[in-house]
């Protein structure tokens, strides 16, 4: 019987042999583990978190008087110390000291759909997210320092690492991706879309997430595909929802 052996495994054994000849101690399991680490795109897929998918500088502590801002009912509190987050790719994200956060990050209009916006398992992720795009943090070096898509994705990854259940993290990621700020990207700005249309789109997306459990990449693709119709004022029932309508309508 012909056996098909993975090229990656062959490469692993070849590298192991070369290392042994040179006197180095290098095991195949360690090599494969490192390859998996380098290939991981999300903390959802990463099992070894010694160097990645971790927080540095926690737990999150607040210091100073509450700050109240116009058009916001809730108070914002400044963080006491710097918090860093190392994502699955090894990139470091930083919430500097005195980052203002309300511990939420989820757009207010989606609160009825997502549920509690301020839970212990969200706080550190919210502070990191606020450091890059939260109101009151415009003076921070981190503010708008990275593309909005990457910042919202970081929020999802930080939620996972802080213990948020994966499906809940996906719901919250969808909420910030659809209703959160989109800076330096006027072609994709949704500021003129009505709240009613955004809420309906979010309801459809949440139903899809709960039923199909898509990946974060698939959630982004959903949003990207449907936002043109949103901007043009002609949103329609997604094909997925239509196909699963029990009335057959």
TIFITOR-569815 format. One record per residue (C-alpha): x, y, z; residue in one letter. Coordinates in nm, 4 decimals, always signed. Example, Ala and Ser with C-alpha at 12.3 -4.5 7.8 and 13.67 -1.06 7.14 Angstrom:
2
       px       py       pz resn
  +1.2300  -0.4500  +0.7800    a
  +1.3670  -0.1060  +0.7140    s
END
This chain:
249
       px       py       pz resn
  +0.0000  +0.0000  +0.0000    x
  +0.1358  +0.3376  -0.0955    x
  +0.1698  +0.5701  +0.1963    x
  +0.1471  +0.9443  +0.1498    x
  +0.3665  +1.1258  +0.3983    x
  +0.3204  +1.4942  +0.4672    x
  +0.5923  +1.7139  +0.3218    x
  +0.5953  +1.9041  +0.6483    x
  +0.6730  +1.5861  +0.8443    x
  +0.9485  +1.4948  +0.5981    x
  +1.0935  +1.8408  +0.6404    x
  +1.0779  +1.8041  +1.0149    x
  +1.2751  +1.4797  +1.0107    x
  +1.5272  +1.6245  +0.7670    x
  +1.5830  +1.9235  +0.9903    x
  +1.6091  +1.6977  +1.2929    x
  +1.8740  +1.4868  +1.1193    x
  +2.0736  +1.7912  +1.0154    x
  +2.0663  +1.9254  +1.3685    x
  +2.1791  +1.5921  +1.5082    x
  +2.4742  +1.5800  +1.2701    x
  +2.5770  +1.9271  +1.3761    x
  +2.5617  +1.8324  +1.7412    x
  +2.2449  +2.0313  +1.8180    x
  +1.9643  +1.8880  +2.0249    x
  +1.6407  +1.9587  +1.8423    x
  +1.3353  +1.7322  +1.8645    x
  +1.0632  +1.6832  +1.6078    x
  +0.7779  +1.7565  +1.8532    x
  +0.9387  +2.0874  +1.9427    x
  +0.9793  +2.1753  +1.5761    x
  +0.6179  +2.0927  +1.4938    x
  +0.4970  +2.2901  +1.7945    x
  +0.6953  +2.5910  +1.6769    x
  +0.5538  +2.5565  +1.3257    x
  +0.2019  +2.5504  +1.4690    x
  +0.2802  +2.8596  +1.6754    x
  +0.4056  +3.0470  +1.3708    x
  +0.1001  +2.9450  +1.1661    x
  -0.1610  +3.0422  +1.4272    x
  -0.3708  +3.3380  +1.3219    x
  -0.5952  +3.3511  +1.6283    x
  -0.5717  +3.2876  +1.9993    x
  -0.8724  +3.0622  +1.9458    x
  -0.6421  +2.8199  +1.7597    x
  -0.3330  +2.8511  +1.9780    x
  -0.2874  +2.5941  +2.2543    x
  +0.0597  +2.6934  +2.3759    x
  +0.0392  +3.0435  +2.5211    x
  +0.3707  +3.0839  +2.7012    x
  +0.4865  +3.3614  +2.4686    x
  +0.1748  +3.4651  +2.2794    x
  -0.1900  +3.5291  +2.3562    x
  -0.1117  +3.6719  +2.6976    x
  -0.1371  +3.9910  +2.8980    x
  +0.1590  +4.1680  +3.0546    x
  +0.1156  +4.4076  +3.3450    x
  -0.2217  +4.2930  +3.4775    x
  -0.4514  +4.2725  +3.6527    x
  -0.6226  +4.5877  +3.5342    x
  -0.6420  +4.8555  +3.8035    x
  -0.8086  +5.1947  +3.7928    x
  -0.6826  +5.5160  +3.9524    x
  -0.8061  +5.8729  +3.9732    x
  -1.1430  +6.0427  +3.9673    x
  -1.4196  +5.9379  +3.7275    x
  -1.4375  +6.1388  +3.4060    x
  -1.7746  +6.2324  +3.2584    x
  -1.8074  +6.3229  +2.8917    x
  -2.0741  +6.4919  +2.6894    x
  -2.3318  +6.2571  +2.5362    x
  -2.2211  +5.9666  +2.7568    x
  -2.4172  +5.8654  +3.0641    x
  -2.1583  +5.6318  +3.2119    x
  -1.8371  +5.7438  +3.3820    x
  -1.4924  +5.6725  +3.2409    x
  -1.2037  +5.5744  +3.4678    x
  -0.8293  +5.6078  +3.4004    x
  -0.6132  +5.2963  +3.4213    x
  -0.3374  +5.2900  +3.6808    x
  -0.0635  +5.1043  +3.4957    x
  +0.0378  +5.0029  +3.1452    x
  -0.1229  +4.6863  +3.0118    x
  +0.0249  +4.4985  +2.7162    x
  -0.1338  +4.2239  +2.5111    x
  +0.0673  +3.9888  +2.2889    x
  -0.1561  +3.8446  +2.0177    x
  -0.1307  +3.5150  +1.8282    x
  +0.1071  +3.6672  +1.5725    x
  +0.3405  +3.7950  +1.8425    x
  +0.2432  +4.1613  +1.7987    x
  +0.2189  +4.3712  +2.1139    x
  -0.0737  +4.6022  +2.1843    x
  -0.0566  +4.8590  +2.4633    x
  -0.2981  +5.0440  +2.6872    x
  -0.0806  +5.3177  +2.8432    x
  -0.1313  +5.4424  +3.1989    x
  -0.4275  +5.6835  +3.2259    x
  -0.6158  +5.5193  +2.9404    x
  -0.9797  +5.6164  +2.9861    x
  -1.2252  +5.3284  +2.9707    x
  -1.5832  +5.2565  +3.0640    x
  -1.5187  +4.8838  +3.0470    x
  -1.7564  +4.8295  +2.7582    x
  -1.6396  +4.9120  +2.3992    x
  -1.9612  +4.7641  +2.2567    x
  -2.1647  +5.0333  +2.0744    x
  -2.4571  +5.1383  +2.2927    x
  -2.7172  +5.0674  +2.0246    x
  -2.6247  +4.6988  +2.0318    x
  -2.6534  +4.6590  +2.4088    x
  -3.0056  +4.5076  +2.3891    x
  -2.8739  +4.2406  +2.1508    x
  -2.5351  +4.1587  +2.3023    x
  -2.6342  +4.1824  +2.6692    x
  -2.4130  +4.2958  +2.9569    x
  -2.1497  +4.5319  +2.8164    x
  -1.9487  +4.5586  +3.1378    x
  -1.8398  +4.2243  +3.2772    x
  -1.5120  +4.1317  +3.4466    x
  -1.4136  +3.9141  +3.1518    x
  -1.4427  +4.2124  +2.9156    x
  -1.2638  +4.4835  +3.1131    x
  -0.9012  +4.4387  +3.0118    x
  -0.9962  +4.3842  +2.6459    x
  -1.2129  +4.6969  +2.6574    x
  -0.9284  +4.9042  +2.8048    x
  -0.6935  +4.7916  +2.5272    x
  -0.9557  +4.8643  +2.2625    x
  -1.0256  +5.2070  +2.4130    x
  -0.6549  +5.2931  +2.4045    x
  -0.6698  +5.2732  +2.0245    x
  -1.0106  +5.4235  +1.9507    x
  -1.2004  +5.5141  +2.2693    x
  -1.3413  +5.8582  +2.3419    x
  -1.1173  +6.0683  +2.5659    x
  -0.7982  +5.8950  +2.4530    x
  -0.7239  +6.1135  +2.1524    x
  -0.4015  +6.2343  +2.3166    x
  -0.2503  +5.8864  +2.3521    x
  +0.0219  +5.7717  +2.1131    x
  -0.1803  +5.4565  +2.0546    x
  -0.4934  +5.6386  +1.9392    x
  -0.5743  +5.5454  +1.5783    x
  -0.2169  +5.4173  +1.5485    x
  -0.3257  +5.0988  +1.3702    x
  -0.5959  +5.0223  +1.1124    x
  -0.9464  +4.9938  +1.2535    x
  -0.9881  +4.6361  +1.1301    x
  -0.6794  +4.5239  +1.3236    x
  -0.7873  +4.7064  +1.6399    x
  -1.1322  +4.5467  +1.6402    x
  -0.9754  +4.2050  +1.5746    x
  -0.7361  +4.2580  +1.8652    x
  -1.0389  +4.3215  +2.0871    x
  -1.1765  +3.9793  +1.9909    x
  -0.8440  +3.8078  +2.0622    x
  -0.8065  +3.9817  +2.3988    x
  -1.1593  +3.8764  +2.4942    x
  -1.0698  +3.5131  +2.4286    x
  -0.7516  +3.5299  +2.6341    x
  -0.9334  +3.6960  +2.9228    x
  -1.1789  +3.4071  +2.9432    x
  -1.4772  +3.5220  +2.7399    x
  -1.6532  +3.2183  +2.5872    x
  -1.5648  +3.1982  +2.2146    x
  -1.9187  +3.2455  +2.0867    x
  -1.9744  +3.5465  +2.3130    x
  -1.6432  +3.6926  +2.1943    x
  -1.7609  +3.6521  +1.8345    x
  -2.0879  +3.8305  +1.9087    x
  -1.8971  +4.1206  +2.0641    x
  -1.6474  +4.1277  +1.7782    x
  -1.9326  +4.1507  +1.5278    x
  -2.0797  +4.4398  +1.7265    x
  -1.7613  +4.6500  +1.7261    x
  -1.6828  +4.5630  +1.3643    x
  -2.0260  +4.6785  +1.2478    x
  -2.0926  +4.9657  +1.4876    x
  -1.7482  +5.0696  +1.6090    x
  -1.5336  +5.3529  +1.4713    x
  -1.3725  +5.3241  +1.1277    x
  -1.1000  +5.5843  +1.1025    x
  -0.8975  +5.6910  +0.7987    x
  -1.1319  +5.4891  +0.5765    x
  -1.4072  +5.7190  +0.4406    x
  -1.5190  +5.4703  +0.1757    x
  -1.6217  +5.2254  +0.4480    x
  -1.7657  +5.4722  +0.6963    x
  -2.1154  +5.3710  +0.8122    x
  -2.1965  +5.6972  +0.9883    x
  -2.4890  +5.7716  +0.7559    x
  -2.6548  +5.4326  +0.8055    x
  -2.9619  +5.4521  +1.0295    x
  -2.9609  +5.2900  +1.3721    x
  -3.2612  +5.0812  +1.2691    x
  -3.0716  +4.9374  +0.9717    x
  -2.7630  +4.8668  +1.1838    x
  -2.9736  +4.6932  +1.4484    x
  -3.1458  +4.4756  +1.1891    x
  -2.8138  +4.3798  +1.0315    x
  -2.6732  +4.2976  +1.3727    x
  -2.9735  +4.0796  +1.4569    x
  -2.9231  +3.8811  +1.1374    x
  -2.5519  +3.8443  +1.2015    x
  -2.6007  +3.7314  +1.5621    x
  -2.8519  +3.4676  +1.4532    x
  -2.5989  +3.3405  +1.1994    x
  -2.3188  +3.3319  +1.4587    x
  -2.5298  +3.1427  +1.7128    x
  -2.6389  +2.8884  +1.4530    x
  -2.3259  +2.8383  +1.2435    x
  -2.0425  +2.9375  +1.4809    x
  -1.8318  +3.0994  +1.2051    x
  -1.4695  +3.2021  +1.2453    x
  -1.3673  +3.5638  +1.3012    x
  -1.2485  +3.5767  +0.9388    x
  -1.5908  +3.4628  +0.8222    x
  -1.7590  +3.7288  +1.0356    x
  -1.5428  +3.9954  +0.8735    x
  -1.6310  +3.8576  +0.5297    x
  -2.0027  +3.8726  +0.6183    x
  -1.9730  +4.2390  +0.7158    x
  -1.7584  +4.3310  +0.4165    x
  -1.9973  +4.1667  +0.1722    x
  -2.3110  +4.3310  +0.3098    x
  -2.1988  +4.6829  +0.3971    x
  -2.2361  +4.8210  +0.0431    x
  -2.6102  +4.7509  +0.0505    x
  -2.6276  +4.9052  +0.3972    x
  -2.4649  +5.2251  +0.2757    x
  -2.6972  +5.2423  -0.0248    x
  -3.0033  +5.2066  +0.1980    x
  -3.1166  +4.8748  +0.0535    x
  -3.0317  +4.6041  +0.3094    x
  -3.1894  +4.2663  +0.2413    x
  -3.2452  +3.9452  +0.4321    x
  -2.9209  +3.7430  +0.4110    x
  -2.9313  +3.4299  +0.1964    x
  -2.8516  +3.2204  +0.5027    x
  -3.1500  +3.3531  +0.6995    x
  -3.3782  +3.3250  +0.3961    x
  -3.2809  +2.9624  +0.3382    x
  -3.3582  +2.8713  +0.6996    x
  -3.6951  +3.0474  +0.7230    x
  -3.9306  +2.7775  +0.8581    x
  -4.2212  +2.9391  +0.6730    x
  -4.0472  +2.8835  +0.3410    x
  -4.0993  +3.2459  +0.2456    x
END
